[in-house]
Amino acid sequence: MDKKNLYRIRAEISPDFNYYFDKITSVFIKSKKSRIKNPKKILFLRNDHIGDMVYSTQIFREIKKKFPDVKIGVVATEGNRQIIEKDPYVDKIFEIDLFWRRGFKGFLDYFKVLKKIKKEKFDVGVDLRRSKLNILFFLWIPKIKNRIGFYNINGGKAFLTHPILYREKANYIYENVNLINEAFDIDIKNCWPHVITDEEDEKDVKKLTEKNNLKKYVVFAPGATADSKRWPEKKFAELIEIFHKKYPIYKIVLSGANSDKNLVDRLCKNRNFCVPLINFNLRKMAIVLKNAGVVVANDGCATDIGWVSDGKLISLVGPVDLELFKPLKKTKIIHHKVDCYPCFWANPCPRSSKEWCMNLITVDEVMNSINEFMEEKE
């Protein structure tokens, strides 16, 4: 495979631009590689989605096991930091989003975080987000000695001392493991991510369940980060009615982010057996999902947290590439493969509703999967 095509293995946007960006910047910038022996402080970049943070937790754990004295810092967002706030394998969290999208105010926030990062004097930095801008702003500018990342997904090779080739598609939980194994010359065996909670989290969830009389419940998560990944509202409404008729002793918890509030409110309207749960703490949500009779969710954080926390998950999948993002463990996946699959789901689907992959999923299919889980409980 020629060098240009290496940038197409996992690229979602602009592979040619990334290739030429690296080719040009490599003429002017030379990053010197050195062997990483006993790192003292490692900075990981994970300032993106909630699920991405979930699928990185095993890296923090396994690095700590390999290097017990190492201090681990993580660049996280306001949204995903909850996942690791009580993680014993994380020593420090630096909160910032993709600041360059917010203009002048974003850069002011960046300089505050940059000062804190430089003060820590990290000797290794790892970009788990696969972003040339992340590499530039959080690894290269702070002058971290050893800078690690996949270069042929989004570019940034010149800014890395350890540019790692992304060789082939793999499930997301293995991608980061492959990166770390090659960069540190180690062999991580336990690739399973985790969400760590404590007694205080358990108590808060207990209060929630007692307040809403959730002796037996299921969780439906009807929201998604993009319309192309969202199962139609009318089908969720139909599912709610059919499920309640068959399993009347179960309450239905409808969970979502602030952006899903209107959708959840509509689905709960005139249904006293439904309980809205908006913007609940993500770490505590892991407990809620684990204890649910069933979890039905579109691709998103409920899916990511659900299966990692050993929940009985039914994942409704449309455009998302299952080769990369397939939920594992107890999950039942409902997916209709169409000729345009997989696609870049952030863009609106150009197809009619009849041809749209998410609309092809039927209520009967979802109920059949629910029944299978419920029968297992009995």
C-alpha positions in Angstrom: 0.0 0.0 0.0 1.4 3.4 -1.0 1.8 6.1 1.7 -1.2 8.1 0.5 -3.5 5.2 0.8 -2.4 4.6 4.4 -4.4 7.8 5.3 -7.6 6.1 3.9 -7.6 3.1 6.3 -9.7 4.7 8.9 -10.2 8.3 7.6 -13.7 9.8 7.8 -12.8 13.1 6.3 -10.1 14.7 4.2 -7.5 11.8 3.9 -5.7 13.5 1.0 -5.5 16.8 2.9 -4.0 15.0 6.0 -1.5 13.2 3.8 -0.2 16.4 2.2 -0.4 18.3 5.5 2.0 15.7 7.0 4.2 15.7 3.9 4.7 19.5 4.0 5.0 20.0 7.7 7.6 17.1 7.9 9.9 19.2 5.7 10.1 22.0 8.3 9.5 20.2 11.6 11.7 17.3 12.8 10.7 15.5 16.0 13.4 13.4 17.6 12.5 10.0 18.9 13.8 8.4 22.1 13.1 5.2 23.8 10.5 5.4 26.6 11.8 3.4 29.6 10.4 4.4 32.9 7.9 7.3 32.4 7.3 9.5 35.4 4.3 11.5 34.1 2.0 10.7 31.2 -0.6 13.1 29.7 -3.5 11.5 27.8 -5.7 13.5 25.5 -9.4 12.6 25.5 -11.2 15.9 25.1 -14.0 14.6 23.0 -17.1 12.3 23.4 -18.3 10.4 26.4 -18.0 7.0 24.8 -14.4 7.8 23.8 -13.5 8.4 27.4 -15.2 5.1 28.4 -13.2 3.2 25.8 -9.9 4.7 27.1 -10.2 3.7 30.8 -8.4 0.4 30.3 -5.3 2.3 29.1 -5.1 4.3 32.4 -5.5 1.1 34.4 -3.0 -1.0 32.4 -0.3 1.7 32.3 -0.6 2.1 36.1 -0.1 -1.6 36.5 3.0 -1.6 34.2 4.5 1.5 35.7 3.1 1.7 39.3 4.9 5.0 40.2 3.7 6.9 37.1 1.4 9.9 37.5 -1.4 10.0 34.9 -3.1 13.2 33.7 -6.0 13.4 31.4 -7.3 16.2 29.2 -11.1 15.8 29.4 -14.2 17.8 28.7 -16.9 19.0 31.1 -19.1 16.3 29.6 -16.9 13.3 29.8 -14.8 13.9 32.9 -17.5 12.4 35.2 -16.5 9.0 33.9 -13.0 9.2 35.4 -13.5 11.5 38.4 -13.4 8.6 40.9 -11.0 6.4 38.8 -8.0 5.5 41.0 -5.8 5.2 37.9 -6.2 8.9 37.1 -4.2 11.4 39.1 -5.2 14.7 37.5 -7.8 16.0 35.1 -7.4 19.1 32.9 -10.8 20.3 31.7 -11.1 21.8 28.2 -13.1 21.1 25.1 -12.1 21.5 21.4 -11.4 25.2 22.2 -10.4 26.3 18.7 -14.1 26.0 17.7 -15.0 28.8 20.2 -12.8 31.6 18.8 -11.0 34.1 21.1 -12.7 33.0 24.3 -11.6 29.4 23.5 -8.0 30.4 23.2 -8.1 32.3 26.5 -9.3 29.0 28.1 -6.5 27.1 26.3 -3.7 29.3 27.6 -4.9 28.8 31.2 -4.9 25.0 30.7 -1.5 25.2 28.8 0.1 26.9 31.8 -1.1 24.1 34.1 0.1 21.4 31.7 3.6 22.9 31.3 3.8 23.2 35.1 3.4 19.5 35.5 6.4 18.7 33.2 5.0 15.6 31.6 7.7 13.4 30.0 5.2 11.5 27.8 2.0 12.7 26.0 -0.5 10.4 24.2 -3.2 11.7 21.8 -6.0 9.2 22.0 -8.3 11.4 20.0 -6.3 11.1 16.8 -6.2 14.8 16.1 -3.4 16.9 14.6 -4.7 20.0 16.4 -4.7 18.1 19.7 -1.2 17.0 19.1 -0.1 20.5 18.2 -1.7 22.4 21.0 -1.4 19.9 23.9 1.8 18.0 23.1 4.0 19.9 20.8 3.5 23.5 22.1 4.0 22.4 25.7 7.2 20.7 24.6 6.5 17.3 26.0 9.5 15.2 25.3 7.8 12.0 24.0 4.7 12.5 21.9 2.6 9.5 20.8 -0.3 9.1 18.5 -1.7 7.5 15.3 -0.6 9.8 12.5 -2.4 8.4 9.4 -6.0 9.0 10.6 -6.1 12.8 11.0 -2.4 13.8 10.4 0.1 15.4 12.7 3.1 13.1 12.0 5.7 15.9 12.2 4.6 16.9 15.7 5.0 13.4 17.1 8.2 11.8 18.3 6.5 8.4 18.1 4.2 8.5 15.1 2.4 5.1 15.1 0.9 3.7 11.9 -2.8 2.7 12.1 -2.6 -0.6 10.2 -6.1 -2.0 10.1 -9.6 -1.4 11.5 -10.2 -2.8 14.9 -12.9 -2.5 17.6 -12.5 0.7 19.5 -11.4 -0.9 22.7 -8.5 -2.5 20.9 -7.4 0.5 18.9 -5.9 2.4 21.9 -4.4 -0.8 23.3 -2.6 -1.4 20.0 -1.3 2.2 20.1 0.0 1.8 23.7 1.5 -1.6 23.1 3.6 -0.4 20.2 4.7 2.9 21.7 5.7 1.5 25.1 6.8 -1.9 23.8 4.4 -3.7 26.2 1.7 -6.3 25.9 -1.6 -5.4 27.5 -3.7 -8.5 28.0 -6.8 -7.0 29.7 -8.5 -4.8 27.1 -11.8 -4.4 28.8 -12.7 -0.8 29.8 -14.5 0.1 33.0 -16.5 2.8 34.8 -15.5 2.9 38.5 -18.0 4.1 41.1 -18.0 4.2 44.9 -20.4 3.9 47.9 -21.5 7.5 47.6 -22.5 6.9 44.0 -24.4 3.8 45.1 -26.3 5.7 47.8 -27.3 8.4 45.3 -28.7 5.8 42.9 -30.5 4.2 45.7 -32.2 7.5 46.5 -33.2 7.9 42.9 -34.7 4.4 42.7 -36.6 4.8 46.0 -37.9 8.3 45.1 -39.3 7.0 41.8 -40.3 3.6 43.2 -38.1 1.8 40.7 -38.3 -1.7 42.1 -38.3 -3.1 38.6 -37.4 -1.0 35.7 -36.0 -0.8 32.2 -34.1 2.1 30.5 -34.9 3.4 27.1 -32.5 6.0 25.7 -34.2 7.6 22.6 -31.7 10.4 22.0 -28.5 10.5 19.9 -25.9 13.0 18.9 -27.1 13.1 15.3 -30.5 12.6 13.7 -29.1 9.9 11.4 -28.4 7.7 14.5 -31.8 8.2 16.1 -34.6 5.6 16.0 -37.9 7.4 15.1 -39.8 8.9 18.0 -43.1 7.3 16.9 -41.5 3.9 17.1 -40.2 4.5 20.6 -43.7 5.6 21.6 -45.2 2.4 20.1 -42.5 0.3 21.9 -43.3 2.0 25.2 -47.0 1.1 24.9 -46.4 -2.5 23.9 -43.8 -3.0 26.6 -46.0 -1.6 29.3 -49.0 -3.7 28.3 -46.8 -6.9 28.5 -44.7 -6.0 31.5 -46.9 -3.6 33.6 -44.9 -4.1 36.8 -41.9 -2.5 35.2 -41.4 1.2 35.1 -39.7 2.8 32.0 -36.9 5.2 32.7 -36.4 7.5 29.7 -32.8 8.8 29.9 -31.0 11.5 27.9 -28.9 14.6 27.8 -30.3 18.2 28.1 -30.6 18.2 24.3 -33.0 15.2 24.6 -35.3 16.8 27.2 -38.1 17.8 24.8 -38.1 14.3 23.2 -38.2 12.6 26.6 -40.9 14.9 27.9 -43.1 14.0 24.8 -42.6 10.3 25.3 -43.4 10.6 29.1 -46.5 12.7 28.6 -49.7 11.1 30.0 -47.7 8.0 30.9 -47.3 7.8 34.7 -45.3 4.6 34.4 -42.5 6.5 32.6 -39.7 8.3 34.6 -37.7 11.0 32.8 -34.0 11.0 33.7 -32.2 14.0 32.2 -28.5 14.8 32.4 -28.0 12.3 35.3 -24.3 11.9 36.4 -22.7 9.6 33.8 -20.7 7.6 36.4 -23.9 6.9 38.4 -25.7 6.1 35.2 -23.5 3.1 34.9 -25.2 1.7 38.1 -28.6 2.5 36.8 -27.9 0.7 33.5 -26.3 -2.3 35.1 -29.4 -2.8 37.4 -32.0 -2.3 34.6 -34.0 -5.3 33.4 -33.2 -4.2 29.8 -31.5 -1.1 28.2 -32.7 -0.1 24.7 -30.5 2.6 23.2 -29.4 4.3 20.0 -25.7 4.5 19.4 -24.4 6.9 22.0 -23.3 7.1 25.6 -26.1 4.9 26.9 -24.8 2.2 24.6 -21.1 2.8 25.5 -21.7 2.9 29.3 -24.4 0.2 29.1 -22.4 -2.7 27.8 -19.2 -1.7 29.6 -21.2 -1.8 32.9 -22.6 -5.3 32.1 -26.0 -4.0 31.3 -28.5 -6.1 29.2 -28.2 -3.8 26.2 -30.2 -3.8 23.0 -28.3 -1.5 20.6 -30.2 0.1 17.7 -27.6 0.7 15.0 -27.8 2.4 11.7 -24.9 4.3 10.0 -22.2 3.6 12.6 -19.4 1.3 11.6 -19.8 -1.8 13.7 -16.3 -3.0 12.7 -15.1 -0.1 14.9 -17.9 0.6 17.4 -19.6 -2.8 18.0 -20.8 -3.1 21.6 -19.6 -6.4 23.2 -20.5 -8.6 26.2 -24.3 -9.1 26.7 -25.4 -6.9 23.8 -28.1 -7.7 21.3 -27.5 -5.6 18.2 -30.4 -4.7 15.7 -29.0 -3.5 12.5 -30.1 -3.4 8.8 -27.2 -3.1 6.5 -27.9 -0.9 3.4 -25.7 -0.2 0.4 -24.4 3.1 1.8 -23.3 1.6 5.1 -21.2 2.7 6.9 -21.5 6.4 6.4 -20.3 9.6 8.0 -23.2 9.9 10.4 -22.7 13.5 11.4 -24.1 14.5 8.0 -27.9 14.4 7.4 -29.1 11.2 5.7 -30.1 12.0 2.1 -32.4 8.9 1.8 -36.1 8.8 2.1 -37.6 7.6 5.4 -38.5 4.3 3.9 -34.9 3.6 2.9 -33.3 5.1 6.0 -31.4 2.4 7.9 -32.7 3.4 11.3 -36.3 3.3 10.1 -35.8 -0.2 8.9 -35.6 -1.4 12.5 -39.1 -2.6 13.6 -40.8 -2.4 16.9 -41.4 -6.2 16.7 -37.6 -6.8 16.4 -36.9 -4.7 19.5 -39.7 -6.4 21.5 -38.4 -9.8 20.5 -35.0 -8.9 21.8 -36.5 -7.5 25.0 -38.5 -10.7 25.5 -35.3 -12.8 25.2 -33.6 -10.8 27.9 -36.7 -10.9 30.1 -37.0 -14.7 29.7 -33.4 -15.0 30.7 -34.2 -13.2 34.0 -37.0 -15.7 34.7 
